[in-house]
Amino acid sequence: MDLFIFRTWLQSKFVNRDERGANLVEYLLLLAFIAIIVLVAVRALGSNVSTKLSSANAGF
């Protein structure tokens, strides 16, 4: 059995690395991407949805 692979795996699991900064950046990028998608969807569909809701409200 190749102990190099096993030793490398153990080091990657148990060596304490500070990756909080990298994770924070990844989450912020994901949040920014989702916000951009929401803004584009609201801008594209906003007036159409508003018109349909107004006409549905006028029917009642």
mmCIF file of the N, C-alpha and C atoms, coordinates in Angstrom:
data_MODEL
# 
_entry.id   MODEL 
# 
loop_
_atom_site.group_PDB 
_atom_site.id 
_atom_site.type_symbol 
_atom_site.label_atom_id 
_atom_site.label_alt_id 
_atom_site.label_comp_id 
_atom_site.label_asym_id 
_atom_site.label_entity_id 
_atom_site.label_seq_id 
_atom_site.pdbx_PDB_ins_code 
_atom_site.Cartn_x 
_atom_site.Cartn_y 
_atom_site.Cartn_z 
_atom_site.occupancy 
_atom_site.B_iso_or_equiv 
_atom_site.pdbx_formal_charge 
_atom_site.auth_seq_id 
_atom_site.auth_comp_id 
_atom_site.auth_asym_id 
_atom_site.auth_atom_id 
_atom_site.pdbx_PDB_model_num 
ATOM 1   N N  . MET A 1 1  ? 0.845   -1.186 0.000   1.00 0.00 ? 1  MET A N  1 
ATOM 2   C CA . MET A 1 1  ? 0.000   0.000  0.000   1.00 0.00 ? 1  MET A CA 1 
ATOM 3   C C  . MET A 1 1  ? 0.882   1.237  0.000   1.00 0.00 ? 1  MET A C  1 
ATOM 4   N N  . ASP A 1 2  ? 0.453   2.214  -0.754  1.00 0.00 ? 2  ASP A N  1 
ATOM 5   C CA . ASP A 1 2  ? 1.226   3.443  -0.858  1.00 0.00 ? 2  ASP A CA 1 
ATOM 6   C C  . ASP A 1 2  ? 0.882   4.358  0.315   1.00 0.00 ? 2  ASP A C  1 
ATOM 7   N N  . LEU A 1 3  ? 1.827   4.499  1.229   1.00 0.00 ? 3  LEU A N  1 
ATOM 8   C CA . LEU A 1 3  ? 1.574   5.298  2.429   1.00 0.00 ? 3  LEU A CA 1 
ATOM 9   C C  . LEU A 1 3  ? 1.631   6.794  2.156   1.00 0.00 ? 3  LEU A C  1 
ATOM 10  N N  . PHE A 1 4  ? 2.206   7.198  1.042   1.00 0.00 ? 4  PHE A N  1 
ATOM 11  C CA . PHE A 1 4  ? 2.266   8.619  0.705   1.00 0.00 ? 4  PHE A CA 1 
ATOM 12  C C  . PHE A 1 4  ? 0.859   9.185  0.517   1.00 0.00 ? 4  PHE A C  1 
ATOM 13  N N  . ILE A 1 5  ? 0.008   8.456  -0.161  1.00 0.00 ? 5  ILE A N  1 
ATOM 14  C CA . ILE A 1 5  ? -1.362  8.913  -0.402  1.00 0.00 ? 5  ILE A CA 1 
ATOM 15  C C  . ILE A 1 5  ? -2.119  8.990  0.923   1.00 0.00 ? 5  ILE A C  1 
ATOM 16  N N  . PHE A 1 6  ? -1.937  7.954  1.764   1.00 0.00 ? 6  PHE A N  1 
ATOM 17  C CA . PHE A 1 6  ? -2.616  7.936  3.062   1.00 0.00 ? 6  PHE A CA 1 
ATOM 18  C C  . PHE A 1 6  ? -2.133  9.082  3.955   1.00 0.00 ? 6  PHE A C  1 
ATOM 19  N N  . ARG A 1 7  ? -0.827  9.321  3.963   1.00 0.00 ? 7  ARG A N  1 
ATOM 20  C CA . ARG A 1 7  ? -0.263  10.405 4.777   1.00 0.00 ? 7  ARG A CA 1 
ATOM 21  C C  . ARG A 1 7  ? -0.758  11.765 4.284   1.00 0.00 ? 7  ARG A C  1 
ATOM 22  N N  . THR A 1 8  ? -0.821  11.951 2.979   1.00 0.00 ? 8  THR A N  1 
ATOM 23  C CA . THR A 1 8  ? -1.308  13.205 2.409   1.00 0.00 ? 8  THR A CA 1 
ATOM 24  C C  . THR A 1 8  ? -2.778  13.429 2.762   1.00 0.00 ? 8  THR A C  1 
ATOM 25  N N  . TRP A 1 9  ? -3.559  12.362 2.705   1.00 0.00 ? 9  TRP A N  1 
ATOM 26  C CA . TRP A 1 9  ? -4.979  12.477 3.054   1.00 0.00 ? 9  TRP A CA 1 
ATOM 27  C C  . TRP A 1 9  ? -5.145  12.851 4.529   1.00 0.00 ? 9  TRP A C  1 
ATOM 28  N N  . LEU A 1 10 ? -4.366  12.207 5.404   1.00 0.00 ? 10 LEU A N  1 
ATOM 29  C CA . LEU A 1 10 ? -4.440  12.520 6.831   1.00 0.00 ? 10 LEU A CA 1 
ATOM 30  C C  . LEU A 1 10 ? -4.038  13.971 7.098   1.00 0.00 ? 10 LEU A C  1 
ATOM 31  N N  . GLN A 1 11 ? -3.012  14.448 6.429   1.00 0.00 ? 11 GLN A N  1 
ATOM 32  C CA . GLN A 1 11 ? -2.590  15.832 6.633   1.00 0.00 ? 11 GLN A CA 1 
ATOM 33  C C  . GLN A 1 11 ? -3.658  16.810 6.169   1.00 0.00 ? 11 GLN A C  1 
ATOM 34  N N  . SER A 1 12 ? -4.318  16.507 5.064   1.00 0.00 ? 12 SER A N  1 
ATOM 35  C CA . SER A 1 12 ? -5.346  17.416 4.571   1.00 0.00 ? 12 SER A CA 1 
ATOM 36  C C  . SER A 1 12 ? -6.569  17.447 5.483   1.00 0.00 ? 12 SER A C  1 
ATOM 37  N N  . LYS A 1 13 ? -6.832  16.329 6.194   1.00 0.00 ? 13 LYS A N  1 
ATOM 38  C CA . LYS A 1 13 ? -7.990  16.270 7.086   1.00 0.00 ? 13 LYS A CA 1 
ATOM 39  C C  . LYS A 1 13 ? -7.725  16.895 8.451   1.00 0.00 ? 13 LYS A C  1 
ATOM 40  N N  . PHE A 1 14 ? -6.512  16.756 8.957   1.00 0.00 ? 14 PHE A N  1 
ATOM 41  C CA . PHE A 1 14 ? -6.269  17.119 10.339  1.00 0.00 ? 14 PHE A CA 1 
ATOM 42  C C  . PHE A 1 14 ? -5.354  18.317 10.547  1.00 0.00 ? 14 PHE A C  1 
ATOM 43  N N  . VAL A 1 15 ? -4.753  18.833 9.507   1.00 0.00 ? 15 VAL A N  1 
ATOM 44  C CA . VAL A 1 15 ? -3.917  20.020 9.668   1.00 0.00 ? 15 VAL A CA 1 
ATOM 45  C C  . VAL A 1 15 ? -4.845  21.222 9.707   1.00 0.00 ? 15 VAL A C  1 
ATOM 46  N N  . ASN A 1 16 ? -4.701  22.041 10.712  1.00 0.00 ? 16 ASN A N  1 
ATOM 47  C CA . ASN A 1 16 ? -5.572  23.195 10.904  1.00 0.00 ? 16 ASN A CA 1 
ATOM 48  C C  . ASN A 1 16 ? -5.135  24.321 9.961   1.00 0.00 ? 16 ASN A C  1 
ATOM 49  N N  . ARG A 1 17 ? -5.964  24.576 8.976   1.00 0.00 ? 17 ARG A N  1 
ATOM 50  C CA . ARG A 1 17 ? -5.703  25.671 8.041   1.00 0.00 ? 17 ARG A CA 1 
ATOM 51  C C  . ARG A 1 17 ? -6.784  26.725 8.212   1.00 0.00 ? 17 ARG A C  1 
ATOM 52  N N  . ASP A 1 18 ? -6.377  27.951 8.102   1.00 0.00 ? 18 ASP A N  1 
ATOM 53  C CA . ASP A 1 18 ? -7.344  29.047 8.229   1.00 0.00 ? 18 ASP A CA 1 
ATOM 54  C C  . ASP A 1 18 ? -7.833  29.418 6.838   1.00 0.00 ? 18 ASP A C  1 
ATOM 55  N N  . GLU A 1 19 ? -9.015  28.926 6.491   1.00 0.00 ? 19 GLU A N  1 
ATOM 56  C CA . GLU A 1 19 ? -9.590  29.194 5.173   1.00 0.00 ? 19 GLU A CA 1 
ATOM 57  C C  . GLU A 1 19 ? -10.866 30.022 5.286   1.00 0.00 ? 19 GLU A C  1 
ATOM 58  N N  . ARG A 1 20 ? -11.056 30.677 6.423   1.00 0.00 ? 20 ARG A N  1 
ATOM 59  C CA . ARG A 1 20 ? -12.280 31.465 6.603   1.00 0.00 ? 20 ARG A CA 1 
ATOM 60  C C  . ARG A 1 20 ? -12.351 32.614 5.609   1.00 0.00 ? 20 ARG A C  1 
ATOM 61  N N  . GLY A 1 21 ? -11.223 33.236 5.320   1.00 0.00 ? 21 GLY A N  1 
ATOM 62  C CA . GLY A 1 21 ? -11.220 34.350 4.375   1.00 0.00 ? 21 GLY A CA 1 
ATOM 63  C C  . GLY A 1 21 ? -11.617 33.923 2.981   1.00 0.00 ? 21 GLY A C  1 
ATOM 64  N N  . ALA A 1 22 ? -11.118 32.766 2.555   1.00 0.00 ? 22 ALA A N  1 
ATOM 65  C CA . ALA A 1 22 ? -11.467 32.262 1.227   1.00 0.00 ? 22 ALA A CA 1 
ATOM 66  C C  . ALA A 1 22 ? -12.946 31.912 1.166   1.00 0.00 ? 22 ALA A C  1 
ATOM 67  N N  . ASN A 1 23 ? -13.467 31.296 2.216   1.00 0.00 ? 23 ASN A N  1 
ATOM 68  C CA . ASN A 1 23 ? -14.885 30.951 2.237   1.00 0.00 ? 23 ASN A CA 1 
ATOM 69  C C  . ASN A 1 23 ? -15.756 32.198 2.224   1.00 0.00 ? 23 ASN A C  1 
ATOM 70  N N  . LEU A 1 24 ? -15.348 33.226 2.939   1.00 0.00 ? 24 LEU A N  1 
ATOM 71  C CA . LEU A 1 24 ? -16.111 34.468 2.975   1.00 0.00 ? 24 LEU A CA 1 
ATOM 72  C C  . LEU A 1 24 ? -16.184 35.096 1.591   1.00 0.00 ? 24 LEU A C  1 
ATOM 73  N N  . VAL A 1 25 ? -15.080 35.103 0.881   1.00 0.00 ? 25 VAL A N  1 
ATOM 74  C CA . VAL A 1 25 ? -15.057 35.665 -0.466  1.00 0.00 ? 25 VAL A CA 1 
ATOM 75  C C  . VAL A 1 25 ? -15.964 34.868 -1.392  1.00 0.00 ? 25 VAL A C  1 
ATOM 76  N N  . GLU A 1 26 ? -15.927 33.551 -1.277  1.00 0.00 ? 26 GLU A N  1 
ATOM 77  C CA . GLU A 1 26 ? -16.786 32.722 -2.124  1.00 0.00 ? 26 GLU A CA 1 
ATOM 78  C C  . GLU A 1 26 ? -18.264 32.992 -1.844  1.00 0.00 ? 26 GLU A C  1 
ATOM 79  N N  . TYR A 1 27 ? -18.629 33.105 -0.573  1.00 0.00 ? 27 TYR A N  1 
ATOM 80  C CA . TYR A 1 27 ? -20.025 33.383 -0.239  1.00 0.00 ? 27 TYR A CA 1 
ATOM 81  C C  . TYR A 1 27 ? -20.452 34.778 -0.700  1.00 0.00 ? 27 TYR A C  1 
ATOM 82  N N  . LEU A 1 28 ? -19.568 35.745 -0.595  1.00 0.00 ? 28 LEU A N  1 
ATOM 83  C CA . LEU A 1 28 ? -19.906 37.094 -1.060  1.00 0.00 ? 28 LEU A CA 1 
ATOM 84  C C  . LEU A 1 28 ? -20.082 37.130 -2.565  1.00 0.00 ? 28 LEU A C  1 
ATOM 85  N N  . LEU A 1 29 ? -19.235 36.410 -3.295  1.00 0.00 ? 29 LEU A N  1 
ATOM 86  C CA . LEU A 1 29 ? -19.387 36.343 -4.748  1.00 0.00 ? 29 LEU A CA 1 
ATOM 87  C C  . LEU A 1 29 ? -20.695 35.655 -5.124  1.00 0.00 ? 29 LEU A C  1 
ATOM 88  N N  . LEU A 1 30 ? -21.045 34.599 -4.424  1.00 0.00 ? 30 LEU A N  1 
ATOM 89  C CA . LEU A 1 30 ? -22.304 33.911 -4.688  1.00 0.00 ? 30 LEU A CA 1 
ATOM 90  C C  . LEU A 1 30 ? -23.493 34.812 -4.387  1.00 0.00 ? 30 LEU A C  1 
ATOM 91  N N  . LEU A 1 31 ? -23.441 35.540 -3.284  1.00 0.00 ? 31 LEU A N  1 
ATOM 92  C CA . LEU A 1 31 ? -24.513 36.467 -2.931  1.00 0.00 ? 31 LEU A CA 1 
ATOM 93  C C  . LEU A 1 31 ? -24.649 37.587 -3.959  1.00 0.00 ? 31 LEU A C  1 
ATOM 94  N N  . ALA A 1 32 ? -23.532 38.114 -4.429  1.00 0.00 ? 32 ALA A N  1 
ATOM 95  C CA . ALA A 1 32 ? -23.567 39.163 -5.445  1.00 0.00 ? 32 ALA A CA 1 
ATOM 96  C C  . ALA A 1 32 ? -24.150 38.631 -6.746  1.00 0.00 ? 32 ALA A C  1 
ATOM 97  N N  . PHE A 1 33 ? -23.799 37.411 -7.121  1.00 0.00 ? 33 PHE A N  1 
ATOM 98  C CA . PHE A 1 33 ? -24.325 36.809 -8.352  1.00 0.00 ? 33 PHE A CA 1 
ATOM 99  C C  . PHE A 1 33 ? -25.837 36.623 -8.252  1.00 0.00 ? 33 PHE A C  1 
ATOM 100 N N  . ILE A 1 34 ? -26.317 36.147 -7.116  1.00 0.00 ? 34 ILE A N  1 
ATOM 101 C CA . ILE A 1 34 ? -27.759 35.962 -6.928  1.00 0.00 ? 34 ILE A CA 1 
ATOM 102 C C  . ILE A 1 34 ? -28.476 37.304 -6.949  1.00 0.00 ? 34 ILE A C  1 
ATOM 103 N N  . ALA A 1 35 ? -27.888 38.331 -6.343  1.00 0.00 ? 35 ALA A N  1 
ATOM 104 C CA . ALA A 1 35 ? -28.501 39.656 -6.336  1.00 0.00 ? 35 ALA A CA 1 
ATOM 105 C C  . ALA A 1 35 ? -28.601 40.211 -7.748  1.00 0.00 ? 35 ALA A C  1 
ATOM 106 N N  . ILE A 1 36 ? -27.583 40.009 -8.561  1.00 0.00 ? 36 ILE A N  1 
ATOM 107 C CA . ILE A 1 36 ? -27.612 40.488 -9.946  1.00 0.00 ? 36 ILE A CA 1 
ATOM 108 C C  . ILE A 1 36 ? -28.702 39.776 -10.728 1.00 0.00 ? 36 ILE A C  1 
ATOM 109 N N  . ILE A 1 37 ? -28.840 38.466 -10.524 1.00 0.00 ? 37 ILE A N  1 
ATOM 110 C CA . ILE A 1 37 ? -29.886 37.713 -11.218 1.00 0.00 ? 37 ILE A CA 1 
ATOM 111 C C  . ILE A 1 37 ? -31.268 38.213 -10.818 1.00 0.00 ? 37 ILE A C  1 
ATOM 112 N N  . VAL A 1 38 ? -31.475 38.472 -9.542  1.00 0.00 ? 38 VAL A N  1 
ATOM 113 C CA . VAL A 1 38 ? -32.772 38.969 -9.065  1.00 0.00 ? 38 VAL A CA 1 
ATOM 114 C C  . VAL A 1 38 ? -33.061 40.347 -9.657  1.00 0.00 ? 38 VAL A C  1 
ATOM 115 N N  . LEU A 1 39 ? -32.068 41.223 -9.674  1.00 0.00 ? 39 LEU A N  1 
ATOM 116 C CA . LEU A 1 39 ? -32.282 42.559 -10.237 1.00 0.00 ? 39 LEU A CA 1 
ATOM 117 C C  . LEU A 1 39 ? -32.619 42.508 -11.720 1.00 0.00 ? 39 LEU A C  1 
ATOM 118 N N  . VAL A 1 40 ? -31.943 41.659 -12.456 1.00 0.00 ? 40 VAL A N  1 
ATOM 119 C CA . VAL A 1 40 ? -32.238 41.527 -13.889 1.00 0.00 ? 40 VAL A CA 1 
ATOM 120 C C  . VAL A 1 40 ? -33.639 40.970 -14.093 1.00 0.00 ? 40 VAL A C  1 
ATOM 121 N N  . ALA A 1 41 ? -34.037 39.983 -13.289 1.00 0.00 ? 41 ALA A N  1 
ATOM 122 C CA . ALA A 1 41 ? -35.375 39.399 -13.419 1.00 0.00 ? 41 ALA A CA 1 
ATOM 123 C C  . ALA A 1 41 ? -36.459 40.406 -13.070 1.00 0.00 ? 41 ALA A C  1 
ATOM 124 N N  . VAL A 1 42 ? -36.260 41.187 -12.024 1.00 0.00 ? 42 VAL A N  1 
ATOM 125 C CA . VAL A 1 42 ? -37.254 42.191 -11.644 1.00 0.00 ? 42 VAL A CA 1 
ATOM 126 C C  . VAL A 1 42 ? -37.367 43.270 -12.709 1.00 0.00 ? 42 VAL A C  1 
ATOM 127 N N  . ARG A 1 43 ? -36.232 43.675 -13.249 1.00 0.00 ? 43 ARG A N  1 
ATOM 128 C CA . ARG A 1 43 ? -36.272 44.703 -14.290 1.00 0.00 ? 43 ARG A CA 1 
ATOM 129 C C  . ARG A 1 43 ? -36.948 44.184 -15.561 1.00 0.00 ? 43 ARG A C  1 
ATOM 130 N N  . ALA A 1 44 ? -36.689 42.937 -15.921 1.00 0.00 ? 44 ALA A N  1 
ATOM 131 C CA . ALA A 1 44 ? -37.251 42.370 -17.145 1.00 0.00 ? 44 ALA A CA 1 
ATOM 132 C C  . ALA A 1 44 ? -38.738 42.062 -16.991 1.00 0.00 ? 44 ALA A C  1 
ATOM 133 N N  . LEU A 1 45 ? -39.144 41.574 -15.837 1.00 0.00 ? 45 LEU A N  1 
ATOM 134 C CA . LEU A 1 45 ? -40.521 41.129 -15.668 1.00 0.00 ? 45 LEU A CA 1 
ATOM 135 C C  . LEU A 1 45 ? -41.376 42.085 -14.847 1.00 0.00 ? 45 LEU A C  1 
ATOM 136 N N  . GLY A 1 46 ? -40.782 43.119 -14.303 1.00 0.00 ? 46 GLY A N  1 
ATOM 137 C CA . GLY A 1 46 ? -41.490 43.992 -13.377 1.00 0.00 ? 46 GLY A CA 1 
ATOM 138 C C  . GLY A 1 46 ? -42.730 44.645 -13.941 1.00 0.00 ? 46 GLY A C  1 
ATOM 139 N N  . SER A 1 47 ? -42.619 45.294 -15.077 1.00 0.00 ? 47 SER A N  1 
ATOM 140 C CA . SER A 1 47 ? -43.779 46.000 -15.627 1.00 0.00 ? 47 SER A CA 1 
ATOM 141 C C  . SER A 1 47 ? -44.844 45.029 -16.115 1.00 0.00 ? 47 SER A C  1 
ATOM 142 N N  . ASN A 1 48 ? -44.434 43.910 -16.645 1.00 0.00 ? 48 ASN A N  1 
ATOM 143 C CA . ASN A 1 48 ? -45.393 42.913 -17.119 1.00 0.00 ? 48 ASN A CA 1 
ATOM 144 C C  . ASN A 1 48 ? -46.193 42.334 -15.959 1.00 0.00 ? 48 ASN A C  1 
ATOM 145 N N  . VAL A 1 49 ? -45.533 41.993 -14.884 1.00 0.00 ? 49 VAL A N  1 
ATOM 146 C CA . VAL A 1 49 ? -46.214 41.448 -13.712 1.00 0.00 ? 49 VAL A CA 1 
ATOM 147 C C  . VAL A 1 49 ? -47.102 42.512 -13.079 1.00 0.00 ? 49 VAL A C  1 
ATOM 148 N N  . SER A 1 50 ? -46.651 43.739 -13.023 1.00 0.00 ? 50 SER A N  1 
ATOM 149 C CA . SER A 1 50 ? -47.445 44.812 -12.450 1.00 0.00 ? 50 SER A CA 1 
ATOM 150 C C  . SER A 1 50 ? -48.736 45.021 -13.238 1.00 0.00 ? 50 SER A C  1 
ATOM 151 N N  . THR A 1 51 ? -48.650 44.983 -14.550 1.00 0.00 ? 51 THR A N  1 
ATOM 152 C CA . THR A 1 51 ? -49.832 45.147 -15.398 1.00 0.00 ? 51 THR A CA 1 
ATOM 153 C C  . THR A 1 51 ? -50.820 44.006 -15.167 1.00 0.00 ? 51 THR A C  1 
ATOM 154 N N  . LYS A 1 52 ? -50.332 42.789 -15.111 1.00 0.00 ? 52 LYS A N  1 
ATOM 155 C CA . LYS A 1 52 ? -51.222 41.640 -14.908 1.00 0.00 ? 52 LYS A CA 1 
ATOM 156 C C  . LYS A 1 52 ? -51.870 41.672 -13.524 1.00 0.00 ? 52 LYS A C  1 
ATOM 157 N N  . LEU A 1 53 ? -51.119 42.078 -12.513 1.00 0.00 ? 53 LEU A N  1 
ATOM 158 C CA . LEU A 1 53 ? -51.719 42.154 -11.182 1.00 0.00 ? 53 LEU A CA 1 
ATOM 159 C C  . LEU A 1 53 ? -52.750 43.267 -11.095 1.00 0.00 ? 53 LEU A C  1 
ATOM 160 N N  . SER A 1 54 ? -52.502 44.381 -11.771 1.00 0.00 ? 54 SER A N  1 
ATOM 161 C CA . SER A 1 54 ? -53.478 45.465 -11.774 1.00 0.00 ? 54 SER A CA 1 
ATOM 162 C C  . SER A 1 54 ? -54.764 45.060 -12.483 1.00 0.00 ? 54 SER A C  1 
ATOM 163 N N  . SER A 1 55 ? -54.637 44.345 -13.606 1.00 0.00 ? 55 SER A N  1 
ATOM 164 C CA . SER A 1 55 ? -55.832 43.907 -14.313 1.00 0.00 ? 55 SER A CA 1 
ATOM 165 C C  . SER A 1 55 ? -56.572 42.829 -13.514 1.00 0.00 ? 55 SER A C  1 
ATOM 166 N N  . ALA A 1 56 ? -55.869 41.990 -12.795 1.00 0.00 ? 56 ALA A N  1 
ATOM 167 C CA . ALA A 1 56 ? -56.537 40.981 -11.966 1.00 0.00 ? 56 ALA A CA 1 
ATOM 168 C C  . ALA A 1 56 ? -57.254 41.641 -10.792 1.00 0.00 ? 56 ALA A C  1 
ATOM 169 N N  . ASN A 1 57 ? -56.671 42.711 -10.240 1.00 0.00 ? 57 ASN A N  1 
ATOM 170 C CA . ASN A 1 57 ? -57.296 43.410 -9.138  1.00 0.00 ? 57 ASN A CA 1 
ATOM 171 C C  . ASN A 1 57 ? -58.535 44.184 -9.598  1.00 0.00 ? 57 ASN A C  1 
ATOM 172 N N  . ALA A 1 58 ? -58.505 44.675 -10.811 1.00 0.00 ? 58 ALA A N  1 
ATOM 173 C CA . ALA A 1 58 ? -59.647 45.422 -11.337 1.00 0.00 ? 58 ALA A CA 1 
ATOM 174 C C  . ALA A 1 58 ? -60.855 44.507 -11.563 1.00 0.00 ? 58 ALA A C  1 
ATOM 175 N N  . GLY A 1 59 ? -60.624 43.229 -11.764 1.00 0.00 ? 59 GLY A N  1 
ATOM 176 C CA . GLY A 1 59 ? -61.706 42.268 -11.994 1.00 0.00 ? 59 GLY A CA 1 
ATOM 177 C C  . GLY A 1 59 ? -62.504 41.966 -10.736 1.00 0.00 ? 59 GLY A C  1 
ATOM 178 N N  . PHE A 1 60 ? -61.962 42.257 -9.569  1.00 0.00 ? 60 PHE A N  1 
ATOM 179 C CA . PHE A 1 60 ? -62.667 41.931 -8.326  1.00 0.00 ? 60 PHE A CA 1 
ATOM 180 C C  . PHE A 1 60 ? -63.350 43.119 -7.791  1.00 0.00 ? 60 PHE A C  1 
# 
